[in-house]
């Protein structure tokens, strides 16, 4: 499995996360429909609020939750990091871990595109579509770190970069 860590600076009105990188996992599963596999994997590592759907076609972020998105089927081009961020081409088996505040938007997707999303325990998506207030920026900075990597559990790239403070990719 290939992984990548990417930091995003503020992008127009999207704050992104100034201390935690986005984690990109490639090829976790090799199958046409990995929705059930992602749901089981995230649940096995304690991530909650598991859902299946697409990704909104407008730029948004979550101030009160970190989010993981596993591509179960189909393909998509997601703009991550706000309006001036980076487009990622995603395929079944790919996964993104987005720290609170990170902008994301579906720019293009196949008709069968479906992701499985989840959040650390006690966190819930709060869709934000405008510049953050000072209060929202404080909320983003104070979102609790997950105790596990959604893909690898007690170890793995998210755990290393977020819990241990690895600055790789900055």
C-alpha positions in Angstrom: 0.0 0.0 0.0 1.4 3.4 -1.0 0.7 6.4 1.2 1.3 10.1 0.9 1.2 13.0 3.4 0.3 16.5 2.2 -0.1 19.7 4.1 -2.4 22.4 2.7 -2.1 26.1 3.5 -5.2 28.2 3.8 -6.9 28.4 0.4 -9.2 31.5 -0.3 -11.9 31.1 2.3 -11.1 27.4 3.2 -9.0 27.2 6.4 -7.5 23.7 5.9 -5.6 22.3 8.8 -2.4 24.1 9.7 -0.9 21.4 11.8 -2.1 18.0 10.4 -1.5 16.6 6.9 -4.0 14.9 4.6 -3.1 11.2 4.4 -3.6 9.5 1.0 -3.7 5.7 0.9 -3.5 4.0 -2.5 -4.7 0.5 -3.3 -5.9 -0.7 0.1 -8.3 -3.1 -1.6 -8.1 -4.4 -5.2 -11.7 -5.2 -6.1 -14.6 -3.7 -8.0 -16.7 -2.9 -4.9 -14.8 -2.4 -1.7 -17.7 -0.6 0.2 -18.2 -3.5 2.6 -14.5 -3.9 3.1 -14.0 -0.2 4.0 -17.0 -0.2 6.3 -15.6 -3.3 8.2 -12.1 -1.9 8.2 -13.1 1.5 9.6 -15.4 0.0 12.2 -12.7 -2.5 13.3 -10.4 0.5 14.2 -13.1 2.2 16.1 -14.2 4.8 13.6 -17.9 5.6 13.7 -20.9 7.2 11.9 -20.1 5.0 8.8 -22.0 6.1 5.7 -22.0 5.4 2.0 -22.6 8.0 -0.7 -20.8 10.4 -3.0 -18.9 13.6 -2.2 -20.6 17.0 -2.4 -20.0 18.8 -5.7 -19.3 22.1 -3.8 -16.3 23.1 -1.7 -16.8 22.4 2.0 -15.0 21.4 5.2 -15.8 20.1 8.6 -14.9 22.2 11.7 -15.8 19.6 14.3 -14.6 16.3 12.8 -11.8 14.5 11.1 -13.1 12.4 8.2 -11.9 9.3 6.3 -13.2 8.6 2.8 -12.6 5.2 1.2 -13.5 4.8 -2.4 -15.6 1.7 -2.6 -16.4 1.8 -6.3 -16.2 4.0 -9.3 -13.7 6.8 -9.9 -13.6 10.5 -9.1 -11.5 13.6 -9.2 -11.7 15.3 -5.9 -10.4 18.8 -5.2 -8.7 18.7 -1.8 -7.4 21.7 0.1 -9.9 24.4 -1.0 -10.2 26.3 -4.3 -6.4 26.5 -4.9 -5.8 22.9 -3.6 -4.9 19.8 -5.5 -7.1 17.5 -7.6 -6.7 13.8 -6.7 -7.8 11.1 -9.1 -9.2 8.3 -7.0 -10.0 4.7 -7.8 -11.6 1.8 -5.9 -9.4 0.9 -2.9 -8.0 4.4 -2.5 -8.7 6.3 0.8 -8.2 9.9 2.1 -8.0 10.9 5.8 -8.9 14.6 6.0 -8.1 16.5 9.2 -10.8 18.9 10.4 -10.8 22.1 8.4 -9.7 20.5 5.1 -11.7 21.6 2.1 -12.9 18.9 -0.3 -15.1 18.9 -3.4 -16.2 16.4 -6.1 -15.0 17.8 -9.4 -15.9 14.8 -11.6 -17.0 11.2 -10.9 -18.2 8.1 -12.7 -21.9 7.3 -12.4 -21.1 4.4 -10.0 -18.8 6.4 -7.7 -19.3 5.6 -4.0 -17.3 6.4 -1.0 -17.5 5.0 2.6 -17.0 7.8 5.2 -16.4 7.6 8.9 -15.3 9.7 11.9 -13.3 9.2 15.1 -15.5 8.3 18.1 -17.8 11.2 19.2 -17.1 13.3 16.1 -19.8 14.2 13.6 -19.6 16.1 10.3 -20.7 19.7 10.4 -20.7 21.0 6.8 -19.2 24.4 6.5 -19.4 26.4 3.2 -18.1 29.8 4.2 -15.0 31.4 5.8 -14.6 30.3 9.4 -15.1 32.7 12.3 -12.5 32.9 15.0 -14.7 30.5 17.0 -14.7 27.9 14.2 -10.9 28.2 13.8 -10.5 27.5 17.6 -12.9 24.5 17.1 -10.8 23.1 14.2 -7.6 23.4 16.3 -9.2 21.7 19.3 -10.7 18.6 17.5 -9.5 15.6 19.4 -7.0 13.4 17.6 -8.2 9.9 16.8 -6.7 7.1 18.8 -6.3 4.9 15.8 -5.4 5.0 12.1 -8.7 4.2 10.3 -6.8 1.8 7.9 -4.0 0.3 10.1 -5.2 0.7 13.7 -2.7 1.4 16.4 0.0 2.2 13.9 0.1 3.5 10.4 0.6 6.8 8.5 -2.2 8.7 10.2 -1.2 7.6 13.7 2.5 8.5 13.0 1.8 11.9 11.4 -1.0 13.0 13.6 -0.2 11.5 17.0 3.5 11.5 16.9 3.8 14.9 15.0 5.7 13.7 12.0 6.4 16.7 9.7 7.1 14.7 6.6 5.7 16.5 3.5 5.8 20.0 5.0 
